[in-house]
Amino acid sequence: MHGNCSRWLGWLFVLTGWVAMAQATAPLPPVQAIPPGESQPLAPGQRPAAVLPEITLSPPLEGVRKIEYASNGFIEAAHALLVIPGASTTPAFMLLKAQRVVAATFQARPGLQTVDISIYGGDYRGFGGPLPRFTASVSRSRFREFERLTLASFLNFDHLWINPDDVFYGPPAPPTDEPEKSPLFEGTRAQLKAQQLEQAAASSQGGVVGSRLYHGNPGRPVVALTFDDAPHPLYAPLLLDSLRRAGVHATFFCIGRNAEAYPYFVREMVQEGHEVANHTYHHVRLNTLDEATVTAEITRANQVLQNITGKPVVYFRPPGGRFSPAVLQAVERLGMTLAFWTDDPGDFDNIGQAPLEASLLSRLRSGGIVLLHDNVLQTIVVLPRFLSLAQRTGYRLGTVSDLVRGPAGR
C-alpha cells in the first residue's frame, strides 16, 4: 500500500511539472479551413470504445433489448433500453413495464445506485431516429416512490418524461458524430484569415470578441470545464455525481433532442449550479446550411432548454466545431456567444485513460476552456482524478460564465 502511495505521489509531481511547463507552450487548436473531399470520420471515434457490461434479467422481460451499466468509481448506474410495439405505448402500459424492469434490475445487481430507462415504440433507430416514448431515472432511494406511482400520480415524479403523441421529432438532416478537434470555418480565404487573426488576439487578451469566445483572461487562474452532447441516459447520473463530490461546476452544451427526452437531467444540472448551453437541436453540421436553417436549429434547442430551466441560453457551440458566415450571423442576431475551446484531449476518440488524463493536465492554462464529452466512459472514469489534480495545481474549475466574469465577479 505504501509503495503504491509513493508511486502515485511521484506521478502527481511529474504531472504538476508538465502543467507548469506546458501552460505557456500548449498551442490552441487553430481555426482551420474545411478540407475538400473529406469523408465522415468513424463514430464514435477512430478507436473502438470498450464494450459495456450488461445485466441479464432472470426470468427475461419482454421488450428489453439490453441493460448496460457503468461506474464513476463511486457509484454504479444502469440504463435499460426497451422496444415495445407501437400500439402498446400507452402511458399506463409503459409505466407498468418500467416499474417491472426497474425493480428487476435493482434486484439483479444490488450495488446499483440508479436505474435509467428508455422505452421506444417499435421504430428504434438509435441516435437520430425517433425519440423514446417514455423515459425515467430512478435512484435506489426513490425506488419505492416510483413503484407506487399510478396513472393518476405518475406526472408528479420529477424524473419521468412521456413523449407527446402528436409531435414528430425526425431530424431534417442526419446527425453528425464528428468530434470537435479544431474549429473548422467554411468561407472565403479572407474570411478565414479574419477568424484566425481574431483567435490569435483573443488568446492574448481573453474574453468575448464580437460574438466569439476562444480564450478566457490569461491573467486569471480560472478554467472553464465543458461537456458536449448532454444529457446521456447512462452517464448523466455518474457525471453529475463526480462533479458534486468535487464541488466543481461545469457548462453542459446540450443537444436539444436529448434534453427533450431527458429533461430531468437538465433541471438537475441547473439545480446543482451548472450552466446549460446550446449544441443545436439535432446535432447536425451547420457549415453547409443557410442562415434560416441554422437559426431554426439553434432556436429550437433554445426553446427546449428555456422551457426546462426557465433561463435564457447564452452560449452556443456548433457540432464538430464547424461554422461559417451564416452561423456567425445567426448567433449574433440571436444575441448569443459562440464558445470554442483551448483544450480538446480527444476523449471522443477513446484514446485511453492514461493518455486522456495526461493530455488534460498538460494543457491546463489560465483562461482555458476544456472540451470533453458526457457520453464517453473513459471521461467518466478519469474525471474524478483530473478534477482533484487540477485543483491542486491552483486552478479554479468552473463554468464558461465563470471564465468570462471579471476578477470581482463582474
C-alpha positions as CSV (number, residue, x, y, z in Angstrom):
1,M,0.0,0.0,0.0
2,H,2.8,2.4,1.0
3,G,4.6,1.7,-2.3
4,N,1.5,2.4,-4.3
5,C,1.1,5.7,-2.5
6,S,4.7,6.7,-3.2
7,R,4.3,5.9,-6.9
8,W,1.1,7.9,-7.0
9,L,2.7,10.9,-5.4
10,G,5.7,10.7,-7.7
11,W,3.3,10.6,-10.7
12,L,1.5,13.7,-9.3
13,F,4.7,15.6,-9.1
14,V,5.6,14.7,-12.6
15,L,2.2,15.8,-13.9
16,T,2.4,19.0,-11.9
17,G,5.7,19.8,-13.6
18,W,4.1,19.1,-17.0
19,V,1.4,21.6,-16.2
20,A,3.8,24.3,-15.3
21,M,6.0,23.7,-18.4
22,A,3.1,23.4,-20.8
23,Q,0.9,26.3,-19.6
24,A,2.6,28.8,-21.9
25,T,3.5,26.5,-24.7
26,A,0.5,24.3,-25.4
27,P,-0.9,25.6,-28.7
28,L,-4.5,26.5,-29.2
29,P,-6.5,24.3,-31.7
30,P,-6.3,26.7,-34.6
31,V,-9.3,27.8,-36.7
32,Q,-8.8,25.8,-39.9
33,A,-10.4,25.6,-43.3
34,I,-12.6,22.6,-44.0
35,P,-10.6,20.3,-46.3
36,P,-12.1,19.4,-49.7
37,G,-13.4,15.9,-50.3
38,E,-13.2,14.7,-46.7
39,S,-15.1,11.7,-45.5
40,Q,-17.2,11.4,-42.4
41,P,-15.0,10.1,-39.5
42,L,-15.7,6.8,-37.9
43,A,-18.1,7.1,-35.0
44,P,-18.0,7.2,-32.1
45,G,-14.2,7.6,-32.7
46,Q,-11.2,6.3,-34.6
47,R,-10.7,3.6,-31.9
48,P,-13.5,1.3,-30.7
49,A,-14.9,2.0,-27.2
50,A,-14.8,-0.7,-24.6
51,V,-17.9,-2.9,-24.6
52,L,-20.1,-2.0,-21.6
53,P,-21.1,-4.8,-19.2
54,E,-24.7,-5.9,-19.3
55,I,-27.2,-7.1,-16.8
56,T,-29.3,-10.2,-17.7
57,L,-32.7,-10.5,-16.1
58,S,-34.0,-13.8,-15.0
59,P,-36.6,-14.5,-16.0
60,P,-36.2,-12.2,-19.0
61,L,-38.8,-9.5,-19.5
62,E,-40.4,-9.0,-22.9
63,G,-39.2,-5.9,-24.8
64,V,-35.8,-5.5,-23.0
65,R,-33.1,-5.0,-25.7
66,K,-30.2,-4.5,-23.3
67,I,-29.4,-3.2,-19.8
68,E,-25.9,-1.7,-19.6
69,Y,-24.2,-0.4,-16.5
70,A,-21.1,1.7,-15.7
71,S,-19.3,3.3,-12.7
72,N,-17.5,6.6,-12.0
73,G,-15.5,4.9,-9.2
74,F,-18.0,5.9,-6.6
75,I,-21.5,4.6,-7.7
76,E,-22.9,2.4,-10.4
77,A,-25.7,3.4,-12.8
78,A,-27.6,1.3,-15.3
79,H,-29.6,2.1,-18.5
80,A,-32.4,-0.2,-19.7
81,L,-33.3,0.1,-23.4
82,L,-36.8,-1.3,-24.2
83,V,-38.5,-1.6,-27.6
84,I,-42.2,-2.5,-27.5
85,P,-44.9,-2.5,-30.2
86,G,-46.2,1.0,-31.1
87,A,-49.7,0.0,-30.2
88,S,-48.6,-0.7,-26.6
89,T,-47.2,2.8,-25.9
90,T,-50.0,3.9,-23.7
91,P,-48.9,5.7,-20.5
92,A,-50.4,3.1,-18.3
93,F,-48.7,0.2,-20.1
94,M,-45.3,1.9,-20.3
95,L,-45.4,2.9,-16.6
96,L,-46.2,-0.7,-15.5
97,K,-43.4,-2.0,-17.8
98,A,-40.9,0.5,-16.5
99,Q,-41.7,-0.4,-12.9
100,R,-41.2,-4.1,-13.5
101,V,-37.9,-3.6,-15.4
102,V,-36.5,-1.1,-12.8
103,A,-37.4,-3.5,-9.9
104,A,-35.9,-6.5,-11.7
105,T,-32.7,-4.5,-12.5
106,F,-32.2,-3.4,-8.9
107,Q,-32.7,-7.0,-7.8
108,A,-30.3,-8.4,-10.3
109,R,-27.5,-6.0,-9.3
110,P,-27.9,-4.9,-5.7
111,G,-25.0,-2.4,-5.9
112,L,-26.7,-0.1,-8.4
113,Q,-27.4,3.4,-7.2
114,T,-29.6,4.5,-10.2
115,V,-31.6,2.8,-13.0
116,D,-32.5,4.8,-16.0
117,I,-35.0,3.5,-18.6
118,S,-35.8,4.5,-22.2
119,I,-38.8,2.9,-23.9
120,Y,-39.2,3.1,-27.7
121,G,-42.3,2.3,-29.6
122,G,-41.4,-0.2,-32.4
123,D,-39.3,2.2,-34.6
124,Y,-36.0,2.2,-32.8
125,R,-33.1,3.6,-34.9
126,G,-30.7,4.9,-32.3
127,F,-29.5,8.4,-32.2
128,G,-31.1,10.5,-35.0
129,G,-34.2,8.3,-35.1
130,P,-37.5,8.9,-33.3
131,L,-37.2,9.8,-29.6
132,P,-38.2,7.4,-26.9
133,R,-41.9,7.3,-25.9
134,F,-41.1,7.1,-22.2
135,T,-38.0,7.8,-20.0
136,A,-37.3,7.8,-16.3
137,S,-34.4,7.9,-13.9
138,V,-34.9,6.1,-10.6
139,S,-32.4,6.3,-7.7
140,R,-32.5,3.4,-5.2
141,S,-33.6,5.9,-2.5
142,R,-36.7,6.8,-4.6
143,F,-37.5,3.3,-5.9
144,R,-40.4,2.7,-3.6
145,E,-41.9,6.1,-4.5
146,F,-41.6,5.1,-8.2
147,E,-43.0,1.7,-7.6
148,R,-46.2,3.2,-6.1
149,L,-46.9,5.5,-9.0
150,T,-50.2,5.1,-10.8
151,L,-51.7,6.6,-13.9
152,A,-53.2,9.4,-11.8
153,S,-50.0,10.3,-10.0
154,F,-47.0,9.5,-12.3
155,L,-46.6,13.0,-13.6
156,N,-45.7,14.1,-10.1
157,F,-42.5,12.1,-10.3
158,D,-40.0,14.7,-11.4
159,H,-37.6,12.2,-13.1
160,L,-40.0,10.9,-15.7
161,W,-41.0,12.0,-19.2
162,I,-43.7,11.0,-21.6
163,N,-43.4,11.8,-25.3
164,P,-46.4,13.7,-26.7
165,D,-48.1,11.5,-29.3
166,D,-48.7,14.4,-31.7
167,V,-45.1,15.6,-32.1
168,F,-42.7,14.3,-34.8
169,Y,-39.0,14.6,-33.9
170,G,-37.3,13.4,-37.1
171,P,-34.2,15.4,-38.0
172,P,-34.0,17.4,-41.2
173,A,-30.5,16.0,-41.8
174,P,-28.5,13.1,-40.5
175,P,-26.8,14.0,-37.1
176,T,-23.1,14.1,-37.0
177,D,-21.0,12.0,-34.6
178,E,-17.9,14.0,-35.7
179,P,-15.8,15.0,-32.7
180,E,-14.8,18.6,-32.1
181,K,-11.0,18.9,-32.7
182,S,-10.2,22.2,-34.2
183,P,-12.7,24.9,-35.1
184,L,-13.5,24.5,-38.8
185,F,-14.5,27.5,-40.8
186,E,-16.1,27.4,-44.2
187,G,-15.8,30.7,-46.0
188,T,-13.6,32.8,-48.3
189,R,-9.8,32.9,-47.8
190,A,-10.2,36.5,-46.5
191,Q,-12.9,35.5,-44.0
192,L,-10.8,32.5,-42.8
193,K,-7.8,34.8,-42.2
194,A,-10.0,37.2,-40.3
195,Q,-11.1,34.4,-38.0
196,Q,-7.5,33.3,-37.4
197,L,-6.4,36.8,-36.5
198,E,-9.4,37.1,-34.2
199,Q,-8.4,33.9,-32.5
200,A,-4.8,35.0,-32.1
201,A,-5.9,38.3,-30.5
202,A,-8.3,36.5,-28.2
203,S,-5.6,34.1,-26.9
204,S,-3.5,37.0,-25.7
205,Q,-6.2,39.3,-24.3
206,G,-9.0,36.8,-23.4
207,G,-12.7,37.3,-23.2
208,V,-15.5,37.6,-25.8
209,V,-14.5,39.2,-29.1
210,G,-17.6,40.2,-31.1
211,S,-19.8,37.1,-30.6
212,R,-16.9,34.6,-30.2
213,L,-15.1,33.3,-27.2
214,Y,-11.8,31.5,-27.9
215,H,-10.0,32.0,-24.6
216,G,-10.6,33.5,-21.1
217,N,-8.4,36.0,-19.3
218,P,-4.9,34.6,-19.4
219,G,-4.2,36.5,-16.2
220,R,-6.8,34.7,-14.1
221,P,-6.2,31.0,-12.9
222,V,-9.8,30.1,-13.9
223,V,-10.5,27.2,-16.4
224,A,-13.9,26.5,-17.9
225,L,-15.0,22.8,-17.8
226,T,-17.4,22.0,-20.6
227,F,-19.2,18.8,-21.8
228,D,-20.7,18.4,-25.2
229,D,-23.7,16.2,-26.3
230,A,-25.5,16.1,-22.9
231,P,-27.6,14.6,-21.5
232,H,-26.9,10.9,-21.8
233,P,-29.2,8.5,-20.0
234,L,-26.5,6.2,-18.6
235,Y,-23.7,8.7,-17.9
236,A,-25.5,11.8,-16.7
237,P,-26.0,10.4,-13.1
238,L,-22.4,9.4,-12.9
239,L,-21.0,12.7,-14.3
240,L,-23.2,14.8,-12.0
241,D,-22.2,12.7,-9.0
242,S,-18.5,13.2,-9.7
243,L,-18.9,17.0,-10.1
244,R,-21.0,17.1,-6.9
245,R,-18.3,15.2,-4.9
246,A,-15.6,17.5,-6.2
247,G,-17.6,20.7,-5.7
248,V,-17.0,21.7,-9.3
249,H,-19.5,23.4,-11.7
250,A,-19.4,23.0,-15.5
251,T,-21.1,24.1,-18.6
252,F,-23.1,21.4,-20.5
253,F,-23.6,22.0,-24.2
254,C,-26.9,20.1,-24.6
255,I,-28.3,18.6,-27.8
256,G,-31.9,19.8,-27.9
257,R,-33.4,16.4,-28.7
258,N,-31.5,14.8,-25.8
259,A,-32.7,17.5,-23.4
260,E,-36.3,17.0,-24.7
261,A,-36.2,13.2,-23.8
262,Y,-34.3,13.6,-20.5
263,P,-35.4,17.0,-19.1
264,Y,-34.9,15.9,-15.5
265,F,-31.1,15.7,-16.0
266,V,-31.1,19.3,-17.4
267,R,-33.1,20.5,-14.4
268,E,-30.7,18.7,-12.1
269,M,-27.7,20.5,-13.8
270,V,-29.2,23.9,-13.1
271,Q,-30.3,23.0,-9.5
272,E,-26.7,22.0,-8.8
273,G,-25.2,25.2,-10.1
274,H,-24.1,24.1,-13.6
275,E,-24.6,26.1,-16.7
276,V,-26.8,24.8,-19.7
277,A,-25.7,25.8,-23.2
278,N,-26.8,25.1,-26.8
279,H,-25.3,22.4,-29.1
280,T,-28.2,22.6,-31.7
281,Y,-31.4,20.6,-31.6
282,H,-30.4,17.7,-33.9
283,H,-26.6,17.7,-33.7
284,V,-26.2,18.5,-37.4
285,R,-23.3,20.1,-39.3
286,L,-24.1,23.7,-39.8
287,N,-21.4,24.9,-42.2
288,T,-23.4,23.8,-45.3
289,L,-26.8,25.2,-44.1
290,D,-28.3,28.6,-44.9
291,E,-28.8,31.1,-42.1
292,A,-32.5,30.4,-41.8
293,T,-31.9,26.7,-41.2
294,V,-29.0,27.4,-38.8
295,T,-31.2,29.8,-36.9
296,A,-34.0,27.2,-36.7
297,E,-31.6,24.6,-35.3
298,I,-30.3,27.0,-32.6
299,T,-33.7,28.5,-31.8
300,R,-35.5,25.1,-31.4
301,A,-32.8,24.0,-28.9
302,N,-33.1,27.3,-27.1
303,Q,-36.8,26.8,-26.7
304,V,-36.4,23.3,-25.3
305,L,-33.7,24.4,-22.8
306,Q,-35.5,27.5,-21.7
307,N,-38.8,25.6,-21.2
308,I,-37.0,23.2,-18.9
309,T,-34.8,25.6,-17.0
310,G,-36.7,28.9,-17.2
311,K,-33.4,30.7,-18.0
312,P,-32.1,32.2,-21.2
313,V,-29.4,30.4,-23.1
314,V,-26.2,32.4,-23.6
315,Y,-23.6,30.2,-25.1
316,F,-23.6,28.0,-28.3
317,R,-21.1,25.5,-29.7
318,P,-21.5,24.1,-33.2
319,P,-21.2,20.3,-33.6
320,G,-17.8,19.3,-35.0
321,G,-16.7,22.8,-34.4
322,R,-17.9,23.7,-37.9
323,F,-19.1,27.2,-38.5
324,S,-19.5,29.7,-41.4
325,P,-20.6,33.3,-42.0
326,A,-24.2,32.1,-41.8
327,V,-23.5,30.6,-38.3
328,L,-21.8,33.8,-37.2
329,Q,-24.7,35.9,-38.4
330,A,-27.3,33.7,-36.8
331,V,-25.5,33.7,-33.4
332,E,-25.1,37.4,-33.5
333,R,-28.8,38.1,-34.3
334,L,-29.8,35.8,-31.5
335,G,-27.7,37.7,-29.1
336,M,-25.6,34.6,-28.1
337,T,-21.9,33.9,-27.9
338,L,-20.1,31.2,-29.9
339,A,-17.9,29.3,-27.4
340,F,-14.9,27.4,-28.7
341,W,-12.1,25.7,-26.6
342,T,-8.4,25.7,-25.8
343,D,-8.0,22.0,-24.9
344,D,-9.6,19.1,-26.7
345,P,-7.8,15.9,-25.5
346,G,-9.7,13.8,-28.0
347,D,-11.8,11.8,-25.4
348,F,-14.4,11.0,-28.1
349,D,-11.6,9.0,-30.0
350,N,-11.3,6.6,-27.0
351,I,-7.6,7.4,-26.6
352,G,-7.2,5.5,-23.3
353,Q,-7.4,6.6,-19.7
354,A,-3.7,7.4,-19.1
355,P,-3.2,9.4,-22.3
356,L,-6.5,11.3,-21.6
357,E,-5.5,12.2,-18.1
358,A,-2.0,13.3,-19.2
359,S,-3.3,15.4,-22.0
360,L,-5.9,17.1,-19.8
361,L,-3.3,18.0,-17.2
362,S,-0.5,19.0,-19.6
363,R,-2.7,21.6,-21.4
364,L,-4.2,23.3,-18.4
365,R,-3.8,27.1,-18.7
366,S,-5.2,30.2,-17.1
367,G,-8.3,31.3,-19.1
368,G,-8.5,27.8,-20.7
369,I,-11.6,26.1,-21.9
370,V,-11.6,22.3,-21.6
371,L,-13.8,20.3,-24.0
372,L,-15.0,16.9,-23.0
373,H,-18.0,14.7,-23.9
374,D,-20.5,13.4,-21.5
375,N,-21.1,10.1,-23.4
376,V,-17.5,8.7,-23.2
377,L,-16.8,6.1,-20.5
378,Q,-13.1,6.9,-20.3
379,T,-14.0,10.5,-19.5
380,I,-16.4,9.4,-16.7
381,V,-13.6,7.2,-15.2
382,V,-10.8,9.7,-15.5
383,L,-12.8,12.8,-14.4
384,P,-12.6,12.4,-10.6
385,R,-8.8,12.2,-10.6
386,F,-8.4,15.0,-13.1
387,L,-10.6,17.3,-11.0
388,S,-8.6,16.6,-7.9
389,L,-5.2,17.1,-9.6
390,A,-6.3,20.2,-11.5
391,Q,-7.5,21.9,-8.3
392,R,-4.2,21.0,-6.5
393,T,-2.3,23.0,-9.2
394,G,-4.0,26.2,-8.2
395,Y,-6.6,26.4,-11.0
396,R,-10.3,27.1,-10.3
397,L,-12.5,25.0,-12.5
398,G,-15.9,26.4,-13.3
399,T,-18.5,27.4,-16.0
400,V,-18.0,29.4,-19.1
401,S,-19.7,32.3,-17.4
402,D,-17.2,32.0,-14.5
403,L,-14.4,32.3,-17.1
404,V,-15.9,35.4,-18.7
405,R,-16.6,37.3,-15.4
406,G,-14.0,39.8,-14.3
407,P,-11.8,39.4,-11.2
408,A,-14.5,40.7,-8.9
409,G,-17.2,38.6,-10.4
410,R,-18.3,41.2,-13.0
